[in-house]
Amino acid sequence: MEHLNTLFSTAKVDAESFTALLDQEHKALVDRDMSTLELLLAEKAPLVTSLAQHDRAIITYCQQVGIQPGESLEHHLATTQTAELLSTYHAFKDALQRCKTANERNARLIRHSQQATGQLLDLLRNQGESSQNIYDSQGLSSRSGTPRNLTKV
């Protein structure tokens, strides 16, 4: 039981740390602060590894006692373990849910940013009409031989 309590406690702390980094990442995404985003990626990597190890340990425990992770684990803990361990498990599960929510929020922001950037590129490239591009793929002015009047620019 002590092993599980330590596992859930450590996993909760790691999930909370990861959520804090996701919150920082969200701010950096909003601010378009690429240098901070790079630093956060480096900080997130060991936590991702650690969370994956916790996941494998939980799955191993479930296999050893012959149950499925998730609802079966919660039922198993409720019926065979102490209230303290069940409470620790719930705290871990809540921290993991907050982590998932923050990650999904950042993913939506990134998708939105990608779509907006794509639309801006389409606008600047004049929706793919190569003969009337304002800018080429390197961001330089179009090199077509024909001068463009103001309405085409």
PAZAPA-4460 file (N, C-alpha, C; in steps of 0.05 Angstrom, whole numbers, plus 32768, in hexadecimal, padded with zeros to 4 digits):
% residues 153
    n_x    n_y    n_z   ca_x   ca_y   ca_z    c_x    c_y    c_z   seq   type   mol
   8010   7FE8   8000   8000   8000   8000   8011   8019   8000     1      M     A
   8026   8019   800F   8038   8031   8010   8044   8037   7FF5     2      E     A
   804A   8022   7FE6   8055   8026   7FCB   8040   8035   7FB9     3      H     A
   8027   802D   7FBB   8012   803B   7FAB   800E   8057   7FB4     4      L     A
   800E   805C   7FCE   800B   8077   7FD8   8021   8089   7FCE     5      N     A
   803A   807F   7FCF   8051   808E   7FC5   804E   8093   7FA7     6      T     A
   8046   807E   7F98   8042   8080   7F7B   802E   8096   7F74     7      L     A
   8017   8095   7F81   8002   80A9   7F7B   800A   80C5   7F84     8      F     A
   8017   80C7   7F9A   8021   80E1   7FA4   8035   80EE   7F91     9      S     A
   8048   80DD   7F89   805D   80E7   7F77   8051   80EE   7F5B    10      T     A
   803F   80DD   7F52   8032   80E2   7F38   8021   80FC   7F39    11      A     A
   8014   8101   7F50   8005   8119   7F54   8017   8132   7F52    12      K     A
   802D   8131   7F60   8040   8148   7F5F   804A   814D   7F43    13      V     A
   8051   8137   7F35   805A   813A   7F19   8044   8145   7F07    14      D     A
   802B   813C   7F0B   8015   8147   7EFB   8011   8164   7F01    15      A     A
   8013   816C   7F1A   800F   8188   7F21   8026   8199   7F15    16      E     A
   803E   818F   7F16   8055   819D   7F0A   8052   81A0   7EEC    17      S     A
   8048   818B   7EDF   8043   818C   7EC2   802D   81A0   7EBC    18      F     A
   8018   81A1   7ECC   8003   81B4   7EC8   800D   81D1   7ECB    19      T     A
   801F   81D5   7EDE   802B   81F0   7EE2   803B   81F8   7EC9    20      A     A
   8049   81E5   7EBE   8058   81EB   7EA5   8045   81F0   7E8E    21      L     A
   802F   81E1   7E8D   801B   81E6   7E78   800F   8202   7E7A    22      L     A
   800B   820B   7E93   8001   8226   7E97   8015   823B   7E8D    23      D     A
   802F   8236   7E93   8044   8248   7E89   8045   8247   7E6A    24      Q     A
   8042   822F   7E60   8042   822C   7E43   802B   823B   7E36    25      E     A
   8013   823B   7E43   7FFC   8249   7E39   8002   8267   7E37    26      H     A
   800E   8272   7E4D   8016   828E   7E4C   802A   8294   7E36    27      K     A
   803D   8283   7E33   8052   8287   7E1E   8045   8285   7E02    28      A     A
   8032   8273   7DFF   8024   8271   7DE5   8014   828B   7DDF    29      L     A
   8006   8294   7DF3   7FF6   82AD   7DEF   8009   82C4   7DE9    30      V     A
   8020   82C6   7DF7   8033   82DB   7DF3   8045   82D7   7DDB    31      D     A
   8043   82BF   7DCF   8054   82B7   7DB8   8072   82B9   7DBF    32      R     A
   8078   82B0   7DD7   8093   82B1   7DE2   80A1   8297   7DDC    33      D     A
   80AE   8295   7DC5   80BA   827C   7DBC   80D2   8273   7DCD    34      M     A
   80E1   8286   7DD8   80F8   827D   7DE9   80EE   8270   7E02    35      S     A
   80D8   827A   7E0E   80CD   826D   7E26   80C1   8252   7E1E    36      T     A
   80B4   8250   7E07   80A9   8237   7DFF   80BF   8221   7DFC    37      L     A
   80D5   8229   7DF1   80EB   8216   7DEE   80F5   820C   7E0A    38      E     A
   80F8   821E   7E1D   8100   8217   7E38   80EC   8205   7E45    39      L     A
   80D2   820B   7E41   80BD   81FA   7E4D   80BD   81DE   7E41    40      L     A
   80C2   81DC   7E28   80C4   81C1   7E1B   80D9   81B0   7E29    41      L     A
   80F0   81BD   7E2F   8105   81AE   7E3C   80FD   81A6   7E59    42      A     A
   80EE   81B7   7E66   80E6   81B1   7E81   80D0   819C   7E82    43      E     A
   80BF   819B   7E6D   80A9   8188   7E6C   80B3   816C   7E67    44      K     A
   80C8   8168   7E58   80D1   814D   7E50   80D5   813A   7E68    45      A     A
   80E4   8142   7E7D   80E7   812F   7E93   80CD   8128   7EA1    46      P     A
   80BB   813C   7EA2   80A1   8136   7EAF   8090   8123   7E9F    47      L     A
   8091   8125   7E85   8083   8113   7E73   808E   80F6   7E78    48      V     A
   80A8   80F4   7E79   80B4   80DA   7E7F   80AC   80CF   7E9A    49      T     A
   80AC   80E0   7EAE   80A4   80D8   7EC9   8087   80CF   7ECA    50      S     A
   8075   80DF   7EBD   8059   80D7   7EBD   8054   80BD   7EAE    51      L     A
   8064   80B8   7E99   8061   809F   7E8B   806A   8087   7E9D    52      A     A
   807F   808C   7EAD   8088   8077   7EC0   8073   8071   7ED5    53      Q     A
   8066   8086   7EDF   8050   8083   7EF2   803A   8072   7EE5    54      H     A
   8034   8079   7ECD   801E   806A   7EBF   8025   804D   7EBD    55      D     A
   803E   8047   7EB5   8046   802B   7EB2   8045   801D   7ECE    56      R     A
   804D   802B   7EE3   804C   801F   7EFE   802F   8019   7F06    57      A     A
   801D   802A   7F00   8001   8026   7F07   7FF5   800F   7EF7    58      I     A
   7FFC   800E   7EDD   7FF3   7FF7   7ECC   7FFF   7FDD   7ED6    59      I     A
   8018   7FDD   7EDE   8024   7FC5   7EE9   8016   7FBC   7F02    60      T     A
   8010   7FCE   7F14   8001   7FC7   7F2C   7FE6   7FBB   7F25    61      Y     A
   7FD8   7FC7   7F13   7FBE   7FBD   7F0B   7FC0   7FA1   7EFF    62      C     A
   7FD4   7F9C   7EF0   7FD8   7F81   7EE4   7FDE   7F6D   7EFA    63      Q     A
   7FEE   7F75   7F0E   7FF5   7F63   7F24   7FDD   7F5B   7F35    64      Q     A
   7FCA   7F6D   7F38   7FB2   7F66   7F48   7F9B   7F5E   7F37    65      V     A
   7F9F   7F5D   7F1C   7F8A   7F53   7F0A   7F73   7F66   7F05    66      G     A
   7F78   7F80   7F04   7F63   7F93   7EFE   7F6B   7FA5   7EE7    67      I     A
   7F57   7FB4   7EDD   7F5C   7FC7   7EC8   7F62   7FE3   7ED4    68      Q     A
   7F74   7FF2   7EC8   7F78   800E   7ED2   7F5E   801E   7ECF    69      P     A
   7F5B   8032   7EDF   7F43   8043   7EDD   7F2F   803D   7EF1    70      G     A
   7F16   8038   7EE8   7F00   8032   7EFB   7F05   801A   7F0C    71      E     A
   7F10   8005   7F00   7F16   7FEC   7F10   7F2A   7FF2   7F25    72      S     A
   7F3E   8002   7F1F   7F52   8009   7F33   7F45   8019   7F4A    73      L     A
   7F35   802C   7F43   7F28   803C   7F58   7F16   802A   7F69    74      E     A
   7F07   8018   7F5E   7EF6   8006   7F6D   7F08   7FF4   7F7F    75      H     A
   7F1E   7FEA   7F73   7F30   7FD9   7F82   7F3B   7FE8   7F9B    76      H     A
   7F44   8001   7F96   7F4F   8011   7FAD   7F3A   8016   7FC2    77      L     A
   7F21   801B   7FB9   7F0C   8021   7FCB   7F04   8009   7FDD    78      A     A
   7F07   7FF1   7FD1   7EFE   7FD9   7FE0   7F15   7FCB   7FEF    79      T     A
   7F2E   7FCF   7FE6   7F44   7FC0   7FF3   7F59   7FD1   8001    80      T     A
   7F58   7FEA   7FFD   7F6D   7FFB   8008   7F62   800F   801C    81      Q     A
   7F73   801F   8027   7F6B   8033   803B   7F5E   804B   802E    82      T     A
   7F4F   805A   803E   7F43   8073   8035   7F59   8087   802D    83      A     A
   7F6F   8087   803B   7F85   8099   8035   7F90   8094   8019    84      E     A
   7F94   807B   8012   7F9E   8074   7FF7   7F8A   807C   7FE2    85      L     A
   7F71   8077   7FE7   7F5C   807F   7FD4   7F5C   809D   7FD0    86      L     A
   7F5F   80AC   7FE6   7F60   80C9   7FE5   7F79   80D2   7FD4    87      S     A
   7F8F   80C6   7FD9   7FA7   80CC   7FC9   7FA3   80C7   7FAC    88      T     A
   7F96   80B0   7FA6   7F90   80A9   7F8A   7F7D   80BE   7F7D    89      Y     A
   7F69   80C7   7F8C   7F57   80DC   7F82   7F65   80F6   7F7D    90      H     A
   7F78   80FD   7F8F   7F87   8116   7F8B   7F98   8114   7F72    91      A     A
   7FA4   80FC   7F6E   7FB4   80F8   7F55   7FA3   80FA   7F3D    92      F     A
   7F8B   80ED   7F3E   7F79   80ED   7F27   7F70   810A   7F20    93      K     A
   7F6A   811A   7F35   7F62   8135   7F31   7F79   8146   7F24    94      D     A
   7F91   8142   7F2E   7FA8   8150   7F23   7FAD   8148   7F06    95      A     A
   7FA8   812F   7F00   7FAB   8125   7EE4   7F96   8132   7ED2    96      L     A
   7F7E   8135   7EDC   7F68   8141   7ECD   7F6F   815F   7EC7    97      Q     A
   7F79   816D   7EDB   7F81   8189   7ED6   7F97   818B   7EC1    98      R     A
   7FA9   8178   7EC2   7FBF   8177   7EAF   7FB4   8172   7E93    99      C     A
   7FA1   8160   7E90   7F95   815A   7E76   7F86   8173   7E6C   100      K     A
   7F77   8180   7E7D   7F68   8198   7E75   7F7B   81AE   7E6B   101      T     A
   7F91   81B3   7E7A   7FA4   81C7   7E72   7FB1   81C0   7E57   102      A     A
   7FB7   81A6   7E53   7FC4   819D   7E3B   7FB1   81A1   7E23   103      N     A
   7F97   819B   7E27   7F83   819E   7E11   7F80   81BC   7E0B   104      E     A
   7F80   81CD   7E20   7F7E   81EA   7E1B   7F95   81F4   7E0A   105      R     A
   7FAD   81EB   7E10   7FC4   81F4   7E00   7FC3   81E9   7DE4   106      N     A
   7FB9   81D0   7DE1   7FB7   81C5   7DC6   7FA3   81D5   7DB5   107      A     A
   7F8D   81DD   7DC1   7F79   81EE   7DB3   7F86   8208   7DAA   108      R     A
   7F95   8214   7DBC   7FA2   822E   7DB6   7FB6   822B   7DA0   109      L     A
   7FC5   8215   7DA0   7FD9   8210   7D8B   7FCB   820C   7D70   110      I     A
   7FB5   81FC   7D70   7FA6   81F7   7D57   7F9B   8211   7D4C   111      R     A
   7F90   8222   7D5E   7F85   823C   7D56   7F9B   824D   7D4A   112      H     A
   7FB2   824E   7D57   7FC8   825D   7D4D   7FD2   8254   7D32   113      S     A
   7FD2   8239   7D2E   7FDB   822E   7D14   7FC7   8236   7CFF   114      Q     A
   7FAD   8234   7D05   7F99   823C   7CF1   7F9A   8259   7CEA   115      Q     A
   7F9E   826A   7CFE   7FA0   8287   7CF8   7FB9   828D   7CE8   116      A     A
   7FCF   8280   7CEE   7FE8   8284   7CDE   7FE4   827A   7CC1   117      T     A
   7FD6   8263   7CBE   7FD1   8259   7CA3   7FBF   826C   7C93   118      G     A
   7FAB   8277   7CA1   7F99   828A   7C93   7FA8   82A3   7C8B   119      Q     A
   7FBA   82AC   7C9D   7FCA   82C4   7C96   7FDC   82BE   7C7F   120      L     A
   7FE9   82A7   7C7E   7FFA   82A0   7C67   7FEA   829E   7C4E   121      L     A
   7FD2   8293   7C4F   7FC0   8292   7C37   7FB9   82AE   7C2E   122      D     A
   7FB4   82C0   7C41   7FAD   82DB   7C39   7FC5   82E9   7C2C   123      L     A
   7FDD   82E5   7C38   7FF5   82F2   7C2D   7FFC   82E6   7C12   124      L     A
   7FF6   82CD   7C0E   7FFC   82C0   7BF5   7FE5   82C3   7BE1   125      R     A
   7FD1   82D2   7BE8   7FBA   82D7   7BD7   7FAB   82BD   7BD1   126      N     A
   7FA6   82AD   7BE5   7F97   8294   7BE3   7FA2   8281   7BCD   127      Q     A
   7FBC   8280   7BCA   7FC8   826C   7BB9   7FC9   8274   7B9C   128      G     A
   7FBF   828B   7B95   7FC1   8294   7B78   7FDE   829D   7B73   129      E     A
   7FEE   828B   7B69   800B   828F   7B67   8012   82A7   7B56   130      S     A
   8001   82AE   7B43   8008   82C5   7B32   8005   82E0   7B41   131      S     A
   7FF7   82E0   7B57   7FF2   82F9   7B65   7FFB   82F8   7B82   132      Q     A
   800E   82E7   7B88   8018   82E6   7BA4   8024   8300   7BAC   133      N     A
   801E   8308   7BC5   802A   8320   7BD0   8046   8319   7BDA   134      I     A
   8048   8301   7BE8   8061   82F7   7BF2   8065   82DB   7BE9   135      Y     A
   807F   82D3   7BE6   8085   82B7   7BDF   8088   82A7   7BF8   136      D     A
   808F   828D   7BF6   808F   827C   7C0D   80A5   8283   7C21   137      S     A
   80B9   8293   7C19   80CE   829C   7C2B   80C7   82B7   7C38   138      Q     A
   80B0   82C2   7C32   80A7   82DB   7C3E   80B2   82F3   7C2F   139      G     A
   80BE   82EF   7C18   80C8   8305   7C07   80B2   830E   7BF4   140      L     A
   80B5   8327   7BEA   80A1   8330   7BD7   80A2   831F   7BBE   141      S     A
   808B   831C   7BB2   8088   830B   7B9B   809B   8315   7B85   142      S     A
   80A7   8303   7B76   80BB   830A   7B62   80AF   8308   7B46   143      R     A
   8095   8308   7B43   808A   8306   7B28   8092   831F   7B19   144      S     A
   8094   831B   7AFF   809E   8330   7AEE   808A   8347   7AE9   145      G     A
   8071   8342   7AEF   805D   8356   7AE9   8057   8367   7B02   146      T     A
   8057   8381   7AFE   8052   8392   7B15   8034   838F   7B1D   147      P     A
   802F   8392   7B37   8013   838F   7B41   8008   83AA   7B48   148      R     A
   7FEF   83AD   7B42   7FE3   83C6   7B4A   7FDA   83C4   7B67   149      N     A
   7FD2   83DA   7B73   7FCD   83DB   7B90   7FB6   83C7   7B98   150      L     A
   7FA2   83C3   7B88   7F8D   83B1   7B8F   7F96   8394   7B91   151      T     A
   7FAA   838C   7B82   7FB4   8371   7B84   7FC6   836D   7B9C   152      K     A
   7FD3   8382   7BA5   7FE4   8380   7BBC   7FD3   837E   7BD5   153      V     A
***
